[in-house]
Amino acid sequence: MKRCGWIYYLLLVLLTYSCSQISESERFIDVEPATVKRAVLIEEFTGQRCVNCPNAATEIARIQQSYGENVIAVAIHSGPLAVFSRDQVTGLRTELGDTYYNYWGVEEEPSALINRKGGVVRLNQWQAFVYDELQAGTSLTLGMDCQLTEGGEILIAVRAETLEVVQGKLQLWLVENDVEAPQMMPDGTLNLTYEHHYVLRSSVNGVWGDVVDWKAGEVNVVRYTVTPQAEWNVKRLFVVAFVYDGTGVLQVVKRKVS
């Protein structure tokens, strides 16, 4: 009965809200691989009630197949098509995700920010934006180490090397990969065991991160300690760290908690 109730609830909501639709004229166009000069952050706005969002996950996988770890994606479950956990339902929506959803003025899902350049963009534009950003230069190099202590805390050390002055903010997120939770599929069915990739769980250092003011030629090491929530699988946790300013994301790095 609970499963039937969940499906009925989803169908009712789908009558109220709609996902981003991809028309015939917006098909993806393959382009030559970019010359990689930096890493790129995809902040994907998604939801478990969004029937077109699995297509977005497929597109991200396709882009990452071309550029590997140089493309870092974070799934931000947010907005009316996302689901909070309740009763026996595993929901991936967070208040943090809703804050970003509202701040960036997201109007439909799936959609994304690509290095926070050009605002929120639709699925058919992701590859082109990633291609351009991969070729853009950066004066910042990021490295990171994430260790899980016997006491269950995560110790994080971010190492930043700068060629030019960097004045912006350093943001750290905890994300969990391969989270099994319900998802509406493009054919209208409900997949109760869908695997969600790189789900935003929480921020390590606040909604907008910490202010940094680094001089040219400096090497800076910033350390954090965070305790993961009990319901998260620490074996599947990653930390995503990125530095951004008013122009967008300057550099991003992702490391597995080990």
PEMOHU-V321574 format. One record per residue. N is the residue number from 0. RES is the residue in three letters. PSI is psi as a letter, one per 20 degrees, with the letter a starting at -180 (999 if undefined). D_CENTER is the distance of its C-alpha to the mean C-alpha in Angstrom with 1 decimal. Layout:
# PEMOHU-V321574
N;RES;PSI;D_CENTER + N;RES;PSI;D_CENTER
This chain:
# PEMOHU-V321574
0;MET;h;33.6 + 1;LYS;g;30.3 + 2;ARG;g;28.6 + 3;CYS;g;30.7 + 4;GLY;h;29.9 + 5;TRP;g;26.1 + 6;ILE;g;26.5 + 7;TYR;g;28.9 + 8;TYR;g;26.6 + 9;LEU;g;23.8 + 10;LEU;h;26.3 + 11;LEU;g;27.6 + 12;VAL;h;24.2 + 13;LEU;h;23.7 + 14;LEU;h;27.0 + 15;THR;g;25.7 + 16;TYR;q;22.2 + 17;SER;q;21.2 + 18;CYS;r;18.2 + 19;SER;p;17.9 + 20;GLN;q;20.8 + 21;ILE;o;21.1 + 22;SER;r;24.8 + 23;GLU;h;27.1 + 24;SER;i;27.1 + 25;GLU;k;23.3 + 26;ARG;q;23.2 + 27;PHE;q;21.2 + 28;ILE;p;23.4 + 29;ASP;p;23.2 + 30;VAL;r;23.6 + 31;GLU;q;24.8 + 32;PRO;q;22.4 + 33;ALA;q;21.6 + 34;THR;o;23.1 + 35;VAL;p;20.2 + 36;LYS;i;20.7 + 37;ARG;r;17.4 + 38;ALA;q;13.7 + 39;VAL;p;11.2 + 40;LEU;p;7.6 + 41;ILE;o;5.9 + 42;GLU;n;4.1 + 43;GLU;p;5.2 + 44;PHE;p;7.7 + 45;THR;r;9.4 + 46;GLY;q;12.3 + 47;GLN;i;14.7 + 48;ARG;j;17.5 + 49;CYS;o;16.2 + 50;VAL;h;18.4 + 51;ASN;i;16.8 + 52;CYS;h;13.2 + 53;PRO;h;14.3 + 54;ASN;h;15.4 + 55;ALA;g;12.0 + 56;ALA;h;10.9 + 57;THR;g;14.3 + 58;GLU;g;13.8 + 59;ILE;g;10.7 + 60;ALA;h;13.0 + 61;ARG;g;15.7 + 62;ILE;g;14.3 + 63;GLN;h;13.4 + 64;GLN;h;16.9 + 65;SER;h;18.3 + 66;TYR;i;16.6 + 67;GLY;c;15.5 + 68;GLU;i;13.7 + 69;ASN;i;13.9 + 70;VAL;o;10.8 + 71;ILE;o;7.6 + 72;ALA;q;4.5 + 73;VAL;p;1.3 + 74;ALA;o;3.7 + 75;ILE;n;5.4 + 76;HIS;o;8.9 + 77;SER;r;11.3 + 78;GLY;a;14.6 + 79;PRO;i;17.7 + 80;LEU;i;16.3 + 81;ALA;r;14.3 + 82;VAL;p;16.5 + 83;PHE;q;17.3 + 84;SER;p;19.0 + 85;ARG;q;22.8 + 86;ASP;c;25.9 + 87;GLN;j;25.2 + 88;VAL;p;21.9 + 89;THR;o;18.6 + 90;GLY;q;16.2 + 91;LEU;j;12.5 + 92;ARG;q;12.6 + 93;THR;q;12.7 + 94;GLU;h;14.7 + 95;LEU;g;12.1 + 96;GLY;g;9.8 + 97;ASP;h;13.1 + 98;THR;g;13.9 + 99;TYR;g;11.1 + 100;TYR;g;12.0 + 101;ASN;h;15.6 + 102;TYR;g;15.4 + 103;TRP;i;14.0 + 104;GLY;l;16.4 + 105;VAL;p;14.4 + 106;GLU;i;17.2 + 107;GLU;q;16.0 + 108;GLU;q;13.5 + 109;PRO;q;12.0 + 110;SER;r;11.2 + 111;ALA;r;8.8 + 112;LEU;p;9.2 + 113;ILE;o;10.2 + 114;ASN;k;11.0 + 115;ARG;k;11.9 + 116;LYS;p;15.0 + 117;GLY;j;16.9 + 118;GLY;a;15.1 + 119;VAL;p;13.3 + 120;VAL;q;14.1 + 121;ARG;r;15.0 + 122;LEU;g;14.1 + 123;ASN;i;17.4 + 124;GLN;i;16.6 + 125;TRP;g;13.4 + 126;GLN;g;15.6 + 127;ALA;g;18.0 + 128;PHE;g;15.6 + 129;VAL;g;14.1 + 130;TYR;g;17.7 + 131;ASP;g;18.9 + 132;GLU;h;16.4 + 133;LEU;h;17.2 + 134;GLN;i;20.8 + 135;ALA;q;20.5 + 136;GLY;r;22.0 + 137;THR;q;20.8 + 138;SER;j;23.2 + 139;LEU;p;20.8 + 140;THR;p;20.2 + 141;LEU;p;17.9 + 142;GLY;q;18.6 + 143;MET;q;17.7 + 144;ASP;p;19.4 + 145;CYS;o;18.3 + 146;GLN;p;21.3 + 147;LEU;p;22.0 + 148;THR;r;25.4 + 149;GLU;h;28.1 + 150;GLY;i;27.7 + 151;GLY;j;24.1 + 152;GLU;q;22.5 + 153;ILE;p;19.8 + 154;LEU;p;21.2 + 155;ILE;p;18.9 + 156;ALA;o;20.5 + 157;VAL;p;18.8 + 158;ARG;p;21.3 + 159;ALA;p;21.3 + 160;GLU;p;24.0 + 161;THR;p;24.8 + 162;LEU;h;27.2 + 163;GLU;r;27.3 + 164;VAL;p;26.9 + 165;VAL;o;23.4 + 166;GLN;o;23.2 + 167;GLY;b;19.9 + 168;LYS;q;17.4 + 169;LEU;p;15.7 + 170;GLN;p;12.5 + 171;LEU;p;11.6 + 172;TRP;q;9.1 + 173;LEU;p;10.0 + 174;VAL;q;7.9 + 175;GLU;p;10.2 + 176;ASN;q;10.7 + 177;ASP;l;13.2 + 178;VAL;p;13.7 + 179;GLU;o;16.7 + 180;ALA;q;16.8 + 181;PRO;q;18.4 + 182;GLN;p;17.1 + 183;MET;p;19.2 + 184;MET;r;19.8 + 185;PRO;h;20.9 + 186;ASP;j;24.5 + 187;GLY;i;24.4 + 188;THR;r;24.6 + 189;LEU;o;22.8 + 190;ASN;o;21.3 + 191;LEU;i;21.7 + 192;THR;k;20.4 + 193;TYR;q;17.3 + 194;GLU;o;14.8 + 195;HIS;p;11.2 + 196;HIS;p;8.9 + 197;TYR;m;6.5 + 198;VAL;p;6.6 + 199;LEU;p;6.1 + 200;ARG;g;9.9 + 201;SER;r;11.2 + 202;SER;q;11.8 + 203;VAL;h;14.4 + 204;ASN;l;16.1 + 205;GLY;r;15.9 + 206;VAL;h;14.0 + 207;TRP;j;14.5 + 208;GLY;a;15.4 + 209;ASP;q;18.8 + 210;VAL;p;21.0 + 211;VAL;q;22.0 + 212;ASP;n;25.2 + 213;TRP;p;25.8 + 214;LYS;q;28.9 + 215;ALA;p;29.3 + 216;GLY;j;30.0 + 217;GLU;q;28.7 + 218;VAL;o;26.9 + 219;ASN;p;25.1 + 220;VAL;p;23.9 + 221;VAL;p;22.0 + 222;ARG;q;22.0 + 223;TYR;q;20.3 + 224;THR;p;21.1 + 225;VAL;q;19.1 + 226;THR;o;20.2 + 227;PRO;q;17.8 + 228;GLN;q;18.7 + 229;ALA;h;21.3 + 230;GLU;i;19.5 + 231;TRP;q;16.6 + 232;ASN;o;17.5 + 233;VAL;h;17.7 + 234;LYS;i;18.3 + 235;ARG;j;14.9 + 236;LEU;q;13.1 + 237;PHE;q;11.4 + 238;VAL;p;11.0 + 239;VAL;p;8.8 + 240;ALA;p;11.2 + 241;PHE;q;11.6 + 242;VAL;p;14.6 + 243;TYR;q;14.9 + 244;ASP;a;18.0 + 245;GLY;i;19.4 + 246;THR;i;19.0 + 247;GLY;a;15.2 + 248;VAL;p;13.2 + 249;LEU;h;16.1 + 250;GLN;q;14.5 + 251;VAL;q;11.6 + 252;VAL;q;12.2 + 253;LYS;p;11.0 + 254;ARG;q;13.7 + 255;LYS;q;14.7 + 256;VAL;p;16.7 + 257;SER;999;20.2
